[in-house]
Amino acid sequence: MFNFRRLPILFVLTAFILAACAPASQTRTNSDGGRAESGGEVATGDSSAPAVKAKKPPQTNAAGIIPPERREELTRLSSLLKFKLTGLDGAALGEISDFIINTCETYIIYFTVDPARNLQVAGGQQLIIPFEVVTINSGALDAETQTISIYMTSDLVAAAPAFADDLALFPNTWEETVRAYWLQVARVSPLTSECKAGGSDSANAVHKIAYASQLLGAELKDGNQVLLGTVLEAVLEPESGKLGFYVVKLLDDTLVMVPLGQTNIPKEALVPGQTIELVLLSETSLLLDAPRIASIEKAMNAQTQSEARGYWNK
C-alpha cells in the first residue's frame, strides 16, 4: 500500500527539481541607464544597428565655436562641405561630404562623412551622423583648422552603420538604423526628417529633406513654375545647425536673402533621380522688393540678417 505520509517529501523534491531546470532571467542596462529583464540579447530597436555600451559625452547647449572671433566664417553652409571630422584626442575620422537638411524645420539633421582609412569602413560607404552629436554632445566647429570635432572615440564611430555613397534619401528607411545606433552613444532629440510644422503627425508624416549639395544651386520658382532665381548659398547658425536664409541670385543678377520658411520643395522634386527645386510660398512682389545685398559675404553679417528678418516678418 502506498505510504501517504511520504507525499510532502515528494512535493518538495519535485518543486526543487523544477526550479533548478527553469531558465535564469538576465538583467541588462538600458541605453538610458535603467534596468530591464531580458532572456537574450540587448535590444536596440533595430536589428541592423549594433548594440553598444558607451558613456555618453558631456551635454552642452550648443556647439563650440573656435575661435569665437571667426564665427562669421562658419555661417556659410558651403564652406563646411570642405571640413574634416575629428574625434577625441584629435583622431582623424574622415571628411564631411554633405549635410542632410530638414527644410520645413529649417535644421541640419544629419551630416555625411567619407570615413578615414583607419576606421576600416568598406569602400564606397559613408557614415551618417546626427548633427546633434556636434551641437549638444560637446562638439565644436573650428574655423582655423576647418574641422568639426565630436566627443567620440574612433572605435565608436567605426562601429556606426554605413551606407552607400550614392544613398537616395527616399525612401528614408536608413533613418531608423542611424538613430538606433546613435541614440545609444549620444544625446539625440526627437528632431528627425519629419516635418512637424503645421501639425503633421507620424501616421501621415511629410518629409521635405534634401542634401545641402542639392539645395545649393537649386532653382527658385513661383507657384506657376516661372523661374525667379537660383540659390547660391545658405546662412547657418553653427551653434545649433539652424538654417535661416537662402542667398538667391535673381534674374537681374542681384542678390536677396530668402527665409527657408518662405519656400517649399514640391513633392515630385523629392522623387529619387529628380532635380531639387524650390517654390516661393509668398507673393512674387515680396521677393522682388526685398533688400538687395552687395555680396554673399554680406549675408553672413548679423546686422544684415536682422534687417532681412525684419523685412520678411513685416
C-alpha positions in Angstrom: 0.0 0.0 0.0 1.2 3.5 -0.9 2.5 5.5 2.1 0.7 8.8 2.0 3.0 10.2 4.7 5.7 10.5 2.0 3.7 12.9 -0.2 5.0 16.2 1.3 8.6 15.0 0.8 7.8 14.1 -2.9 6.2 17.6 -3.5 9.3 19.3 -2.1 11.7 17.3 -4.2 9.6 17.9 -7.4 9.5 21.7 -6.8 13.2 21.8 -6.2 14.0 19.9 -9.5 11.6 22.2 -11.5 13.2 25.3 -10.0 16.7 24.1 -10.9 15.7 23.4 -14.5 14.0 26.8 -15.1 16.0 29.3 -17.3 17.6 32.0 -15.4 16.5 35.6 -16.0 19.2 38.0 -17.1 19.3 41.7 -16.1 20.6 44.3 -18.6 21.0 48.0 -18.6 19.0 50.1 -21.0 20.7 52.9 -23.0 19.1 55.4 -20.7 20.7 53.9 -17.6 17.6 52.0 -16.4 17.3 48.3 -15.8 15.2 45.7 -17.7 14.8 42.0 -17.6 15.9 40.0 -20.6 16.3 36.4 -21.5 18.5 37.1 -24.6 20.4 39.8 -26.5 20.3 43.5 -25.7 17.5 45.1 -27.8 18.5 48.1 -29.9 15.2 49.0 -31.6 16.6 47.9 -35.0 18.3 44.6 -35.8 20.7 46.2 -38.3 22.2 48.6 -35.7 24.8 47.0 -33.5 24.3 47.1 -29.7 26.9 49.1 -27.9 27.6 50.2 -24.3 29.2 53.6 -24.0 29.1 56.5 -21.7 27.5 59.5 -23.5 29.5 62.7 -23.9 29.1 65.6 -21.6 25.9 67.6 -22.5 26.2 71.1 -24.0 23.6 73.6 -25.1 25.4 74.5 -28.3 28.4 73.6 -30.4 31.7 75.3 -29.6 33.0 78.0 -31.9 36.8 78.1 -32.4 38.0 80.8 -32.3 34.9 82.8 -31.3 36.0 85.9 -33.4 35.9 83.9 -36.6 32.3 82.7 -36.1 31.1 84.5 -39.2 33.2 82.2 -41.4 31.2 79.2 -40.1 27.8 80.6 -41.1 28.3 79.9 -44.7 26.9 76.4 -45.4 29.0 75.7 -48.5 32.3 76.3 -46.6 31.5 73.5 -44.2 31.4 71.0 -47.0 35.2 71.2 -47.1 35.7 70.4 -43.4 37.3 67.4 -41.8 35.9 65.4 -38.9 37.9 64.6 -35.8 37.2 62.8 -32.6 38.7 62.6 -29.1 42.4 63.3 -29.0 42.2 64.8 -32.5 41.7 61.4 -34.1 41.1 61.6 -37.8 37.6 60.3 -38.6 37.1 61.4 -42.2 35.9 64.3 -44.3 32.4 66.0 -44.3 30.8 65.1 -47.7 27.4 66.6 -47.3 24.6 67.7 -44.9 21.0 66.4 -44.8 18.6 69.3 -44.3 15.1 69.2 -43.0 13.8 72.2 -45.0 10.5 72.6 -43.2 12.0 72.5 -39.7 15.0 74.5 -41.2 17.7 72.5 -39.4 20.7 70.4 -40.4 19.6 67.0 -39.0 22.5 64.7 -40.2 25.8 65.1 -41.9 27.5 62.5 -44.1 31.2 61.5 -43.7 33.7 60.0 -46.1 35.4 57.8 -43.4 39.1 57.9 -42.8 41.0 54.7 -43.7 41.8 53.9 -40.1 38.1 53.3 -39.4 38.3 50.4 -41.9 34.8 51.1 -43.3 34.2 49.2 -46.6 35.0 51.2 -49.8 32.1 53.1 -51.4 30.4 53.5 -48.0 29.6 56.7 -46.0 28.6 57.3 -42.4 25.5 59.3 -41.5 25.7 61.1 -38.1 23.1 63.2 -36.4 24.2 66.9 -36.3 23.2 66.9 -32.6 26.3 64.8 -31.9 28.1 68.1 -32.5 25.7 70.6 -31.1 24.6 69.1 -27.7 27.3 66.5 -27.2 30.4 68.7 -26.6 31.3 69.1 -30.3 32.9 72.1 -31.9 33.4 73.8 -35.2 36.9 75.2 -35.8 37.3 77.9 -38.5 41.1 78.0 -38.3 41.7 74.2 -38.8 38.5 73.7 -40.8 37.4 70.8 -38.7 34.2 69.6 -36.9 35.2 67.8 -33.8 33.0 65.3 -31.9 33.4 63.8 -28.4 33.7 60.3 -29.8 36.4 57.6 -30.0 37.4 56.2 -33.3 36.0 52.8 -32.3 32.5 54.2 -31.7 32.4 56.0 -35.0 33.8 52.9 -36.8 31.0 50.8 -35.3 28.3 53.1 -36.7 26.1 51.8 -39.6 27.5 52.7 -43.0 25.5 53.3 -46.2 26.2 53.6 -50.0 27.9 56.8 -51.1 25.1 57.5 -53.5 22.3 56.9 -51.0 19.0 58.3 -52.1 17.2 60.0 -49.2 13.8 58.5 -50.2 12.6 56.1 -49.0 14.1 57.2 -45.7 14.4 53.6 -44.3 18.0 54.4 -43.5 17.0 56.9 -40.8 15.7 54.3 -38.3 19.1 52.4 -38.4 21.0 55.7 -37.9 19.0 56.7 -34.9 19.0 53.2 -33.3 22.8 53.3 -33.2 23.5 57.0 -32.2 20.8 57.1 -29.5 22.9 54.5 -27.7 26.1 56.6 -27.6 24.9 60.3 -27.7 22.1 62.6 -26.8 19.8 62.8 -29.8 16.5 64.7 -29.7 13.2 63.7 -31.4 14.1 66.0 -34.4 14.1 63.8 -37.5 13.4 64.1 -41.2 9.7 64.5 -40.4 8.0 67.9 -40.8 6.3 68.9 -37.6 5.3 72.3 -38.8 1.6 72.6 -39.5 0.7 69.8 -37.1 1.9 66.9 -39.1 1.6 63.6 -37.3 3.8 60.5 -37.7 0.9 58.5 -39.2 0.7 60.9 -42.1 4.3 62.1 -42.0 5.6 64.6 -44.5 9.3 64.7 -45.3 11.0 67.6 -47.0 14.6 66.7 -46.8 17.5 67.2 -49.2 21.3 67.2 -49.3 22.9 70.6 -48.9 24.7 70.0 -52.3 21.2 69.7 -53.9 19.9 72.9 -52.4 22.9 75.0 -53.3 22.3 75.7 -56.9 18.6 74.9 -56.8 16.2 77.0 -58.9 13.6 79.1 -57.1 10.2 79.3 -58.9 6.8 80.8 -58.3 3.6 78.7 -58.0 3.3 78.7 -61.8 6.7 77.3 -62.3 8.1 80.6 -63.5 11.8 80.9 -62.7 12.7 83.6 -60.2 16.3 82.9 -59.4 18.9 80.5 -58.1 20.1 79.6 -54.7 23.8 80.4 -54.3 24.3 80.0 -50.5 22.6 79.2 -47.2 23.1 81.1 -43.9 23.7 78.8 -40.9 23.7 79.3 -37.2 26.7 77.0 -36.5 26.0 76.6 -32.8 22.6 74.8 -33.4 22.6 73.8 -37.0 19.6 76.0 -37.8 19.4 77.5 -41.3 17.9 81.0 -41.5 18.2 82.1 -45.1 19.0 81.2 -48.7 21.0 83.7 -50.7 19.2 83.9 -54.0 20.5 85.4 -57.3 17.6 86.9 -59.1 17.2 87.1 -62.9 18.6 90.6 -62.8 21.8 89.3 -61.2 21.1 91.0 -57.9 21.2 89.1 -54.5 18.5 88.8 -51.9 18.0 86.8 -48.7 15.0 84.5 -48.6 14.0 82.7 -45.3 13.8 78.9 -45.7 10.3 79.0 -44.3 9.2 81.1 -47.3 10.0 78.2 -49.7 8.8 74.6 -50.3 10.2 71.6 -52.1 7.4 70.2 -54.4 6.6 66.5 -53.7 7.6 65.5 -57.3 11.1 67.0 -56.9 11.8 64.7 -54.0 11.5 61.5 -56.1 14.9 59.9 -56.4 16.6 60.9 -59.6 14.7 64.2 -59.9 16.4 67.6 -59.6 15.6 69.5 -56.4 13.8 72.8 -56.9 12.2 75.3 -54.6 8.8 77.1 -54.9 8.3 80.5 -53.3 5.3 80.4 -50.9 4.9 84.2 -50.6 3.9 86.7 -53.3 6.5 87.3 -56.0 6.4 91.0 -55.4 7.7 90.4 -51.8 10.7 88.7 -53.3 11.3 91.3 -55.9 11.0 94.2 -53.4 13.4 92.5 -50.9 16.5 94.5 -49.9 19.5 93.8 -52.1 22.8 92.7 -50.7 26.2 93.6 -52.2 27.7 90.1 -51.9 27.3 86.6 -50.4 29.8 87.6 -47.7 27.5 90.5 -46.7 24.7 87.9 -46.0 26.9 86.4 -43.2 26.8 89.7 -41.2 24.5 89.6 -38.2 23.1 93.1 -38.9 22.2 92.2 -42.5 20.4 89.1 -41.3 18.5 91.1 -38.7 17.4 93.5 -41.4 16.3 90.6 -43.6 14.2 89.1 -40.8 12.6 92.5 -40.2 11.6 92.8 -43.9 10.1 89.3 -44.2 8.3 89.4 -40.9 6.6 92.7 -41.5 
